[in-house]
Amino acid sequence: MKKILSGTAIMITGAILLLSVFIAGSFNLQVIVGWDSVLGRFWTSIGDINLTPMVVVSIIIMLVGAGFLIRGNIENSDK
């Protein structure tokens, strides 16, 4: 049960971090004048304020949390 709770908390932490990066990127949209058509305006905004590593870190945190959650559920179902 502890792994399920900790996995859920870690996933929520990663989601909050990703959400805060997205909010910061959306505030910068007004400043963007030109952007790459492949990435789009939003991802260009996130890249311009150097938040791309935070996006990667938050996704890794969410994947680690999902791993704990799945492992906790598998160990719980064995008992």
C-alpha positions in Angstrom: 0.0 0.0 0.0 2.9 2.3 0.7 4.2 2.0 -2.8 0.8 2.8 -4.3 0.5 6.0 -2.2 4.0 7.1 -2.9 3.6 6.4 -6.6 0.4 8.4 -6.7 2.1 11.3 -4.8 5.1 11.2 -7.2 2.9 11.2 -10.2 0.9 14.2 -8.9 4.1 16.0 -8.2 5.3 15.5 -11.8 1.9 16.6 -13.1 1.9 19.8 -11.1 5.5 20.5 -12.3 4.4 20.0 -15.9 1.4 22.1 -15.4 3.4 25.0 -14.0 5.8 24.8 -16.9 2.8 25.0 -19.3 1.4 28.0 -17.4 4.8 29.7 -17.6 5.0 29.0 -21.3 1.5 30.3 -21.9 2.4 33.6 -20.2 5.3 34.0 -22.7 3.1 33.5 -25.7 2.4 37.3 -26.0 6.1 38.0 -26.5 6.6 35.5 -29.3 6.5 37.2 -32.7 8.0 34.5 -35.0 8.0 30.8 -34.4 8.9 27.5 -36.2 5.9 26.0 -37.9 7.0 22.5 -37.0 7.1 23.1 -33.2 4.3 25.6 -33.1 4.0 28.7 -31.1 3.5 27.1 -27.7 6.6 24.8 -27.8 8.7 27.6 -29.3 7.7 29.7 -26.3 8.7 27.0 -23.9 12.0 26.6 -25.7 12.7 30.3 -25.7 12.5 30.6 -21.9 14.6 27.4 -21.5 11.9 25.2 -19.8 12.4 22.2 -22.1 14.6 20.4 -19.5 11.9 20.9 -16.9 9.4 19.3 -19.2 11.7 16.3 -19.6 12.3 16.1 -15.8 8.5 16.3 -15.0 7.8 13.5 -17.5 10.5 11.4 -16.0 9.1 12.0 -12.5 5.6 11.0 -13.7 7.0 7.8 -15.2 8.8 6.9 -12.0 5.6 7.5 -10.1 3.7 5.3 -12.6 6.4 2.6 -12.1 5.9 2.7 -8.3 2.1 2.6 -8.7 2.2 -0.4 -11.1 4.8 -2.2 -8.9 2.7 -1.6 -5.8 -0.4 -2.9 -7.5 1.3 -6.0 -8.8 2.8 -6.8 -5.3 -0.6 -6.2 -3.7 -2.4 -8.6 -6.1 0.0 -11.4 -5.3 -1.0 -11.4 -1.6 
